[in-house]
Amino acid sequence: MADRLGAPCSGIIAAAAQLGSTGVLEDAHKLARTAGDRAYVLAMATLRAAGGHHAGFGELAINCAERIRALLARPQRAPGGWSIELPTGCACDLCEALGTFLQHPERRALDWPLAKDKRRHVHARINDAELPVRHETRRQGRPYTLVLTKTEALFERERLARERHEANLAWLTDTGRAHRGGGGSSRRPRRPRGPEPLDLGLATSPAQRRADAVRLRGGRCRNSMPGGIVVAGVLD
């Protein structure tokens, strides 16, 4: 879901930067810096969808890079380490007991007699957080027993997540997006070859951009604004 939201979020940030809406930009930067893992995934999808646009995205990229460095600095999970973090949210007694079981580094399974409504709540927390925990109901006795089992997917997920973090950090630094503080590249983004267009921020359609390119190469441009003003843009 977060990956699909990258393009519209990128459009919102680009528009906010063009209009000078600092409130929107600050909210986006704060979200990437302080919210959970899903917000970080959304922030990276937003940056990748931004393409060559940099205005308004610099602070977001820097916050993502700092977040990734902190994640990579964590000790890697040891074989046989079964501790799982329950995302923040509900603080009821059920979730407290669930969190205690999940955080235990050695305990893999829990047989938990619970009434139907309570089982439903625990099912929902595990599903919503997409935890690597199998949850089944043993329909014997009263109340039925909810059987929780941590799965091997825990280790595979963390391995893939680490690879993804490394790839994201490399992309941020190689493109020069995250150059502030420790490890970011200070190179400026590559500019397209050829004459530099006069970008007034108004040419948006492909036809306008092609016409502008013709004008900049010495050709005639038919797509001019009223009054003979020609607006230049950047080629696709």
Secondary structure per residue as TSV (DSSP state, phi and psi in degrees):
chain	resnum	aa	ss	phi	psi
A	1	M	-	360.0	-44.9
A	2	A	T	-61.3	-38.0
A	3	D	G	-62.8	-37.2
A	4	R	G	-71.4	-21.6
A	5	L	G	-88.4	-4.3
A	6	G	H	-60.0	-47.4
A	7	A	H	-63.2	-50.0
A	8	P	H	-64.2	-35.8
A	9	C	H	-65.4	-38.9
A	10	S	H	-61.4	-41.4
A	11	G	H	-62.9	-39.2
A	12	I	H	-64.2	-44.3
A	13	I	H	-66.9	-42.0
A	14	A	H	-61.3	-41.9
A	15	A	H	-66.4	-40.5
A	16	A	H	-63.3	-39.2
A	17	A	H	-66.2	-40.7
A	18	Q	H	-67.1	-35.0
A	19	L	H	-88.9	-7.7
A	20	G	T	75.5	29.3
A	21	S	-	-84.6	86.8
A	22	T	H	-66.7	-29.5
A	23	G	H	-62.0	-44.6
A	24	V	H	-63.5	-44.0
A	25	L	H	-64.0	-43.0
A	26	E	H	-64.3	-38.5
A	27	D	H	-63.5	-42.0
A	28	A	H	-64.2	-42.7
A	29	H	H	-65.9	-40.4
A	30	K	H	-65.7	-39.0
A	31	L	H	-60.8	-45.4
A	32	A	H	-67.9	-27.5
A	33	R	H	-85.0	-33.5
A	34	T	H	-119.1	-19.9
A	35	A	S	-80.7	-176.2
A	36	G	-	-79.1	-169.2
A	37	D	H	-63.7	-34.3
A	38	R	H	-65.1	-36.2
A	39	A	H	-66.4	-37.6
A	40	Y	H	-64.6	-42.5
A	41	V	H	-61.7	-41.3
A	42	L	H	-64.5	-40.7
A	43	A	H	-63.0	-41.2
A	44	M	H	-67.8	-39.8
A	45	A	H	-63.1	-36.3
A	46	T	H	-65.1	-44.4
A	47	L	H	-65.0	-41.5
A	48	R	H	-67.5	-35.3
A	49	A	H	-71.5	-19.6
A	50	A	T	-70.0	-19.3
A	51	G	T	61.9	-128.2
A	52	G	T	-84.5	-0.6
A	53	H	-	-76.7	133.7
A	54	H	-	-119.1	-27.9
A	55	A	T	-61.9	123.9
A	56	G	T	92.2	-11.5
A	57	F	T	-107.7	-6.7
A	58	G	H	-60.7	-50.4
A	59	E	H	-65.4	-37.1
A	60	L	H	-61.6	-43.2
A	61	A	H	-64.8	-42.1
A	62	I	H	-63.4	-43.2
A	63	N	H	-63.5	-39.5
A	64	C	H	-65.2	-42.0
A	65	A	H	-62.7	-42.4
A	66	E	H	-65.3	-38.0
A	67	R	H	-63.9	-42.9
A	68	I	H	-65.4	-43.3
A	69	R	H	-60.0	-39.0
A	70	A	H	-65.9	-39.6
A	71	L	H	-65.8	-41.4
A	72	L	H	-71.8	-21.7
A	73	A	H	-77.9	-13.9
A	74	R	S	-67.9	146.5
A	75	P	-	-60.7	140.4
A	76	Q	-	-72.5	149.3
A	77	R	-	-63.7	131.1
A	78	A	-	-79.4	149.8
A	79	P	T	-56.5	131.3
A	80	G	T	84.9	4.1
A	81	G	-	-90.0	110.2
A	82	W	-	-106.2	15.0
A	83	S	-	-69.7	132.2
A	84	I	-	-128.4	137.0
A	85	E	-	-91.6	127.1
A	86	L	-	-86.1	121.8
A	87	P	-	-57.9	150.4
A	88	T	S	-64.3	156.2
A	89	G	S	163.5	-107.3
A	90	C	-	-73.1	141.5
A	91	A	-	-120.5	28.1
A	92	C	S	-73.8	172.5
A	93	D	H	-62.8	-36.3
A	94	L	H	-62.5	-45.9
A	95	C	H	-69.1	-31.1
A	96	E	H	-65.3	-43.6
A	97	A	H	-66.5	-39.2
A	98	L	H	-62.4	-44.7
A	99	G	H	-62.9	-37.5
A	100	T	H	-63.3	-44.0
A	101	F	H	-63.3	-45.1
A	102	L	H	-64.2	-37.0
A	103	Q	H	-76.4	-14.9
A	104	H	-	-65.1	124.9
A	105	P	S	-74.2	-15.7
A	106	E	S	-116.5	-26.4
A	107	R	-	-79.2	126.7
A	108	R	-	-105.2	-26.8
A	109	A	E	-131.3	153.2
A	110	L	E	-144.6	124.9
A	111	D	E	-99.0	117.5
A	112	W	E	-129.7	99.2
A	113	P	E	-68.0	119.6
A	114	L	-	-144.0	147.9
A	115	A	-	-69.3	164.8
A	116	K	H	-57.1	-47.6
A	117	D	H	-63.0	-37.9
A	118	K	H	-70.7	-38.5
A	119	R	H	-62.2	-41.3
A	120	R	H	-60.4	-40.2
A	121	H	H	-64.6	-43.0
A	122	V	H	-67.3	-42.3
A	123	H	H	-54.2	-46.2
A	124	A	H	-64.2	-41.6
A	125	R	H	-63.1	-42.2
A	126	I	H	-68.1	-43.5
A	127	N	H	-67.2	-44.1
A	128	D	H	-62.9	-36.5
A	129	A	H	-86.9	-4.8
A	130	E	T	52.7	47.6
A	131	L	-	-77.8	147.7
A	132	P	S	-78.6	63.1
A	133	V	E	-134.4	124.2
A	134	R	E	-84.0	132.8
A	135	H	E	-130.9	115.9
A	136	E	E	-130.6	154.4
A	137	T	E	-106.3	123.0
A	138	R	E	-91.3	110.5
A	139	R	-	-87.8	64.9
A	140	Q	-	-135.1	138.8
A	141	G	S	73.1	-179.8
A	142	R	S	-135.9	126.2
A	143	P	S	-72.3	166.7
A	144	Y	-	-61.7	161.4
A	145	T	E	-107.0	126.8
A	146	L	E	-87.1	121.2
A	147	V	E	-105.1	116.5
A	148	L	E	-107.3	135.3
A	149	T	E	-138.9	122.3
A	150	K	E	-72.0	137.1
A	151	T	-	-106.9	164.7
A	152	E	T	-65.4	-16.8
A	153	A	H	-58.6	-21.1
A	154	L	H	-55.5	-44.4
A	155	F	H	-74.8	-39.6
A	156	E	H	-66.7	-39.3
A	157	R	H	-61.3	-43.4
A	158	E	H	-68.4	-35.9
A	159	R	H	-64.1	-46.1
A	160	L	H	-66.1	-38.1
A	161	A	H	-63.7	-40.1
A	162	R	H	-65.4	-41.3
A	163	E	H	-62.3	-39.7
A	164	R	H	-66.6	-41.1
A	165	H	H	-61.4	-44.2
A	166	E	H	-63.5	-41.3
A	167	A	H	-66.4	-40.9
A	168	N	H	-65.6	-41.5
A	169	L	H	-66.3	-40.1
A	170	A	H	-62.4	-40.7
A	171	W	H	-65.6	-42.2
A	172	L	H	-63.6	-41.4
A	173	T	H	-78.0	-39.6
A	174	D	H	-66.2	-31.9
A	175	T	T	-86.7	-1.1
A	176	G	T	74.2	16.8
A	177	R	S	-78.8	-33.4
A	178	A	-	-118.2	82.9
A	179	H	-	-107.4	-0.2
A	180	R	S	-91.6	120.5
A	181	G	S	76.3	126.2
A	182	G	T	38.1	86.0
A	183	G	T	102.2	-9.3
A	184	G	-	-78.9	151.6
A	185	S	-	-80.8	142.8
A	186	S	-	-98.2	4.8
A	187	R	-	-68.3	142.7
A	188	R	-	-79.5	151.7
A	189	P	-	-60.2	145.8
A	190	R	-	-65.0	138.8
A	191	R	-	-96.9	147.6
A	192	P	-	-64.4	146.7
A	193	R	S	-69.5	159.2
A	194	G	S	101.0	-175.9
A	195	P	S	-61.7	145.2
A	196	E	-	-83.1	122.5
A	197	P	-	-73.8	154.0
A	198	L	-	-86.6	106.6
A	199	D	B	-98.6	107.5
A	200	L	-	-97.1	3.9
A	201	G	S	75.6	15.1
A	202	L	-	-113.6	-25.7
A	203	A	-	-79.7	117.6
A	204	T	-	-122.7	-25.8
A	205	S	S	-86.7	151.7
A	206	P	H	-58.6	-36.9
A	207	A	H	-62.3	-41.9
A	208	Q	H	-63.7	-44.3
A	209	R	H	-65.6	-39.1
A	210	R	H	-64.8	-41.6
A	211	A	H	-64.3	-38.5
A	212	D	H	-64.6	-39.0
A	213	A	H	-63.5	-39.4
A	214	V	H	-61.8	-43.5
A	215	R	H	-62.3	-41.5
A	216	L	H	-68.7	-23.9
A	217	R	T	-87.2	5.2
A	218	G	T	99.1	2.2
A	219	G	-	-85.4	-176.5
A	220	R	-	-96.3	142.0
A	221	C	-	-114.4	124.3
A	222	R	S	-92.4	-21.0
A	223	N	-	-90.0	72.0
A	224	S	-	-104.8	156.6
A	225	M	B	-78.5	161.7
A	226	P	T	-54.7	139.6
A	227	G	T	89.9	6.2
A	228	G	T	81.3	11.4
A	229	I	B	-84.5	126.4
A	230	V	-	-105.1	131.1
A	231	V	-	-103.7	126.6
A	232	A	B	-99.0	150.2
A	233	G	-	-138.3	-173.1
A	234	V	-	-101.1	134.5
A	235	L	-	-63.2	150.2
A	236	D	-	-65.7	360.0
